[in-house]
Amino acid sequence: MDERQVLSSFAALSQETRLAIVRALVVAGPEGLAAGVIAERMGVSATNASFHLKELERSGLISQRRESRSIIYSASYEALADLIKFLMEDCCAGHPAIRGNVERGDDCCIAADKGDVIA
């Protein structure tokens, strides 16, 4: 991910509703959410949600697909992972254990003390 893309991603995430939308889509998983459901969950009008979704899609953090008459939005996990990798690329040079924890994606949702999956 180049700096221009990183800046675009952060610009898109720097607004409260857009950040909430991305977080909701991450939780929703690859199935995603319909635009109307997103608007309802965010407590905004369909027009307002559409504006925010367009900005997030332009940044590459989410994608859309049509299913029948609905537009379904999903988080772009690859773009989100690239953004995190970009942030962590240089910061942990002196602390390899921190970087190792970030790069281990298979156990990121495991509670360290209980071994239970965090929901």
C-alpha positions as CSV (number, residue, x, y, z in Angstrom):
1,M,0.0,0.0,0.0
2,D,1.5,3.3,-1.0
3,E,1.3,6.5,1.0
4,R,-1.4,8.0,-1.3
5,Q,-3.7,5.1,-0.6
6,V,-2.9,5.2,3.1
7,L,-3.8,8.9,3.2
8,S,-7.1,8.2,1.3
9,S,-7.9,5.4,3.7
10,F,-7.3,7.6,6.8
11,A,-9.3,10.5,5.3
12,A,-12.2,8.1,4.8
13,L,-12.0,6.7,8.3
14,S,-11.6,10.2,9.9
15,Q,-15.4,10.7,10.0
16,E,-17.5,9.2,12.8
17,T,-20.2,7.6,10.6
18,R,-17.8,6.2,8.2
19,L,-15.7,4.6,10.9
20,A,-18.8,3.1,12.4
21,I,-19.8,1.7,9.0
22,V,-16.4,0.0,8.5
23,R,-16.6,-1.5,12.0
24,A,-20.1,-2.8,11.3
25,L,-19.0,-4.3,8.0
26,V,-16.0,-6.0,9.6
27,V,-18.3,-7.6,12.1
28,A,-20.8,-8.6,9.4
29,G,-18.2,-10.6,7.6
30,P,-17.9,-11.4,3.9
31,E,-21.7,-11.6,3.6
32,G,-21.8,-7.8,4.1
33,L,-24.9,-5.7,4.8
34,A,-27.4,-4.1,2.5
35,A,-27.3,-0.3,2.2
36,G,-30.7,0.1,3.9
37,V,-29.6,-2.0,6.8
38,I,-26.4,0.1,7.2
39,A,-28.4,3.4,7.1
40,E,-30.8,2.0,9.8
41,R,-28.0,0.8,12.0
42,M,-26.2,4.1,11.8
43,G,-29.3,6.1,12.4
44,V,-28.9,8.2,9.2
45,S,-31.0,8.7,6.1
46,A,-30.4,6.5,3.0
47,T,-29.0,9.5,1.2
48,N,-26.5,10.2,4.0
49,A,-25.5,6.6,4.2
50,S,-25.0,6.5,0.4
51,F,-22.7,9.5,0.6
52,H,-20.5,7.8,3.3
53,L,-20.5,4.4,1.5
54,K,-19.4,6.1,-1.7
55,E,-16.4,7.7,0.2
56,L,-15.4,4.4,1.8
57,E,-15.7,2.6,-1.5
58,R,-13.6,5.2,-3.3
59,S,-10.9,4.7,-0.6
60,G,-10.9,1.0,-1.3
61,L,-11.9,0.0,2.3
62,I,-15.2,-1.5,1.3
63,S,-16.7,-3.0,-1.9
64,Q,-20.2,-3.4,-3.2
65,R,-22.1,-6.0,-5.1
66,R,-25.7,-6.2,-6.4
67,E,-28.0,-8.9,-5.1
68,S,-31.4,-8.7,-6.7
69,R,-32.6,-5.2,-6.0
70,S,-30.2,-4.6,-3.1
71,I,-26.6,-3.2,-3.0
72,I,-24.6,-5.2,-0.5
73,Y,-21.5,-3.6,1.0
74,S,-18.6,-5.6,2.5
75,A,-15.4,-4.7,4.2
76,S,-12.3,-5.1,2.1
77,Y,-10.3,-7.2,4.5
78,E,-7.2,-7.1,2.3
79,A,-7.2,-3.3,2.2
80,L,-7.7,-3.1,5.9
81,A,-4.9,-5.6,6.5
82,D,-2.6,-3.6,4.2
83,L,-3.4,-0.4,6.1
84,I,-2.5,-2.1,9.4
85,K,0.7,-3.6,7.9
86,F,1.7,-0.1,6.6
87,L,1.3,1.3,10.1
88,M,3.3,-1.5,11.7
89,E,6.0,-1.7,9.1
90,D,8.5,0.6,10.9
91,C,7.2,1.1,14.4
92,C,8.2,-2.2,15.8
93,A,11.8,-2.5,14.6
94,G,13.0,-2.4,18.2
95,H,10.3,-4.7,19.5
96,P,10.0,-7.8,17.3
97,A,7.6,-9.4,19.8
98,I,5.0,-6.7,19.1
99,R,5.3,-7.0,15.4
100,G,5.0,-10.8,15.7
101,N,1.7,-10.4,17.6
102,V,0.3,-8.1,14.9
103,E,1.4,-10.4,12.0
104,R,-0.2,-13.5,13.6
105,G,-3.6,-13.3,12.1
106,D,-4.8,-16.7,13.0
107,D,-5.1,-16.1,16.7
108,C,-6.0,-12.4,16.8
109,C,-9.5,-13.2,18.3
110,I,-8.4,-15.7,20.9
111,A,-8.5,-14.6,24.5
112,A,-4.9,-15.2,25.8
113,D,-5.9,-16.3,29.3
114,K,-8.9,-18.5,28.5
115,G,-8.4,-19.8,25.0
116,D,-12.0,-18.7,24.1
117,V,-12.8,-17.1,20.9
118,I,-13.8,-13.5,21.5
119,A,-17.1,-12.6,19.8
